[in-house]
Amino acid sequence: MARVLYELAGTDPARRFSPYCWRSRMALAHKDLEADYQPWRFTEAESLAFSGQAKVPVLRDGERVVFDSGAIAEYLERIYPDRPALFPGTPEASRFIVAWADTVLNAHLVRLIVSDIPQWLGEGEQAYFRSSREARFGKRLEEVTEGRETRLPAFRAALEPLRATLREQPFLGGEAPAYGDYAVFGGFQWARVVSPLVLLEADDPVAGWRERMLDLFGGLARATPSCGT
Amino acid sequence: MARVLYELAGTDPARRFSPYCWRSRMALAHKDLEADYQPWRFTEAESLAFSGQAKVPVLRDGERVVFDSGAIAEYLERIYPDRPALFPGTPEASRFIVAWADTVLNAHLVRLIVSDIPQWLGEGEQAYFRSSREARFGKRLEEVTEGRETRLPAFRAALEPLRATLREQPFLGGEAPAYGDYAVFGGFQWARVVSPLVLLEADDPVAGWRERMLDLFGGLARATPSCGT
């Protein structure tokens, strides 16, 4: 197939857990574009050499190569304008939601779930993941997530702008999902795939939205191996 | 004039300080619509009886009456579609930014500046403002803002999604401002008009954006009486 998305995977190639790769996979599904979803592991930098860098997601679309989830979404919108629009208005007008997902949501989540990730990785990837992330945090991964249940109320409070929006409408995009939904959902899907931690209370409007996101595209995100939360 | 926006004012009718009224004033300016900007005070509920409720902003546009800043913006977009668009895409797609301004930005700001407000009010309004807000917070206004300088780092950290977006582009809307910019700016303008507290460091990209917002429409927001920060 001429279209390939390279995605972070665990030892089980079906366990795709990168929040940024999920943004791209949902964006492709939104555009109703088929692709071959290639598993990629942390230790396989050389296999991305064709992209001129070493991080996923990478999209190879025929002769074209695009990396970075934001660039991939903007590329899809530009090259496939006749398919459902990913961005209401312009990509720029969705940047704030994406920035919130990056700097608030994912910043909270990594401190809640990072120690659950190594169990899904092969030996060499585990070593890479531990040493790079422990250097970033300045402590062991288990220390980063220690006492995480006590931090759930602060995490849930930080979701208030999301909750307030989803009390008004089914998706961040409005009646239908848009790229902002995928940007935010990527974080929740990352957590769901690697961690048993119950992040949301059942009656939270955010939990209802997450279910709707899991239902999209024939249950695309629900079908991936996960810890089920 | 057939178009009137009722806005919260201090004893000095030129001191307009409501973050929500500023959203509406900037939205009218964005649409290049002239209006008579009527001062309204907390003790004048009966003068808004024509709107069927007692809060500003209220827009009277010929025969039509609209209240609530969000409803006013959507009304302007619907009734004046040939003028510059306020919402990239749809109003729904901007709800997350507005919700962030309401639940994060303004929630931080009120705890930093609320005790600066009574000085700008007449005696009757002061009594109303104190009793209603002190009931909400369960303490005196001066206790709410006590030690506020020590909370500035947390406030500035909470602006990170704003800052990350504004490192990429001049406005939240992209190359030009949109309703999301006005929703967020309303909070900063509220603070600027009532409080001498220096909220931002000079080299913060958010401070640069605030200056651009103050410059819009011939310096509309800069021209109002303020504490200058």
Interface residues (C-beta under 8 A of the other chain):
Chain A: F87 P88 G89 T90 E92 A93 S94 R95 F96 I97 A99 W100 D102 T103 V104 E160 P161 L162 A164 T165 E168 Q169 L172 G173 G174 E175 A178 G180
Chain B: F87 P88 G89 T90 E92 A93 S94 R95 F96 I97 A99 W100 D102 T103 V104 E160 P161 L162 A164 T165 E168 Q169 L172 G173 G174 E175 A178 G180
